Amino acid sequence: MPVRFRWIALVTAAGITAVVIVIAVALVNGGGDASAPPGAAASPAPSTAADPFVALTPFQLRVLSFDVLEPVELPEDNPFTEAKSELGRFLFFDPRLSANSAVSCASCHQPDRGWADALPLNFGYAGSVHWRNTPTVINSAYHPKLGWDGKALRLDIQAQGAMKGALAQNMDPVLVEERLRQIPEYVRRFAEVFGPGGPWFEDASRALAVFQSTLVSRNAPFDRFMEGDDLALSESAQRGLKLFTTTAGCSACHRGRLFTDEDFHALGVPAPDDFSDDPVRQITFRYQLRSRGAPEEVYRTATDDPGLYLVTKSQTDIGQFRTPMLRELGYTAPYMHNGAFETLEQVIAFYDAGGGVSPNLDPLLRPLGLSDRDKQDLVAFLQSLTGDPIVVVAPELPPYEVFK
């Protein structure tokens, strides 16, 4: 991103953060103290059990930008159709889109594991190991940027990158097309959806994107609360929600319908214990640095994932990663870009301590002084963001037939 646009993004994010914090404090306290020094409203303070508790209302939460999800809006050049989504469902589960015919999209984004893989770091293509945690594809159609470093800006582009990526499906686009053309059922389906002459690689990615757009959070307790069910959130969860939006400061970055600002932050999350010592993992890491244009000095000396730096090559972006959404956390452990934390309790303890060590540590991070009850309440609220499982039946894949 050019420097001037990066600064615009930073200024915009800072302004939104300040507005969210000021409104949150006003809602809790009935207005602010005009004599308080600048920034005092954002300074977290531990709660006390003696304070009277007044829950936030759905109206107040909407003022703070929280709400249920809106319908997905797909790009105009890739509109939704049932036939396209169904074709995408077949392709999502088909391992023939990988070079060794063994890895499908569903291998890493498993329906029974929150559409992720429950591993700290993805297992990677045969003979390699991946270097980052697998994000869930639930609600992925809402994100303007995808992946931990925001490299892909659309779901179809993300799908193409996964198919071609050496650490994912390692596939040549022309080989994708040829395999699909040797499957009569796919030829028929592609012609029905996209017209005759294919299948084409780009059309396969479009169908995958439309299928993934159907994987949307459903029936989360938080959403039921926002729609008027006062009993959908326990008192503990409501206390956690208030902490989340006020003294704990979580909503400075986790806000909106997806509970993410879609921006990038350096938290200093510790690297996996074997990151520096595992030769196969280091091959993966150094390959990423070289293939994505890192200077020789960085290639030689880097000791941890540089995050957004690999996209921008800006020193100030080292260690920054896209803020993940918080919906469906109950299905998607372990957490963080490298799967560093197995539980939500560990995540909260990390933030309570003020984060980790990074050359660009986000200034929003600071020790919180949360009580044990505060931490329990935050976990209760975060769990309320998990909805019903999204069940999709894997299709019976059509067979090859010799092209005639």
Stockholm file with secondary structure:
# STOCKHOLM 1.0

chainA/1-404         MPVRFRWIALVTAAGITAVVIVIAVALVNGGGDASAPPGAAASPAPSTAADPFVALTPFQLRVLSFDVLEPVELPEDNPFTEAKSELGRFLFFDPRLSANSAVSCASCHQPDRGWADALPLNFGYAGSVHWRNTPTVINSAYHPKLGWDGKALRLDIQAQGAMKGALAQNMDPVLVEERLRQIPEYVRRFAEVFGPGGPWFEDASRALAVFQSTLVSRNAPFDRFMEGDDLALSESAQRGLKLFTTTAGCSACHRGRLFTDEDFHALGVPAPDDFSDDPVRQITFRYQLRSRGAPEEVYRTATDDPGLYLVTKSQTDIGQFRTPMLRELGYTAPYMHNGAFETLEQVIAFYDAGGGVSPNLDPLLRPLGLSDRDKQDLVAFLQSLTGDPIVVVAPELPPYEVFK
#=GR chainA/1-404 SS CCHHHHHHHHHHHHHHHHHHHHHHHHHHHTSCCTTSCTTGGGSCCCCCTTSCCCCCCHHHHHHTTCCCCCCCCCCTTSCCCHHHHHHHHHHHTCGGGSTTSCCCHHHHSBGGGTTBCSCSSCCCSTTCCCSSCCCCCTTGGGCSSBSTTCCBSSHHHHHHHHHHCTTTTCCCHHHHHHHHHTCHHHHHHHHHHHCTTCCCHHHHHHHHHHHHTTCCCCCCHHHHHHTTCTTSSCHHHHHHHHHHHTTTCGGGTSCTTTTCCSCEEECCCCCCTTTTTCHHHHHHHHHHHHHTTCCHHHHHHCCSCCBTHHHHCCGGGTTEEECCCCTTGGGSCSBSTTCCBSSHHHHHHHHHTTCCCCTTCCTTCCCCCCCHHHHHHHHHHHHTTCCCCCCCCCCCCCCCCCCC
#=GC SS_cons         CCHHHHHHHHHHHHHHHHHHHHHHHHHHHTSCCTTSCTTGGGSCCCCCTTSCCCCCCHHHHHHTTCCCCCCCCCCTTSCCCHHHHHHHHHHHTCGGGSTTSCCCHHHHSBGGGTTBCSCSSCCCSTTCCCSSCCCCCTTGGGCSSBSTTCCBSSHHHHHHHHHHCTTTTCCCHHHHHHHHHTCHHHHHHHHHHHCTTCCCHHHHHHHHHHHHTTCCCCCCHHHHHHTTCTTSSCHHHHHHHHHHHTTTCGGGTSCTTTTCCSCEEECCCCCCTTTTTCHHHHHHHHHHHHHTTCCHHHHHHCCSCCBTHHHHCCGGGTTEEECCCCTTGGGSCSBSTTCCBSSHHHHHHHHHTTCCCCTTCCTTCCCCCCCHHHHHHHHHHHHTTCCCCCCCCCCCCCCCCCCC
//
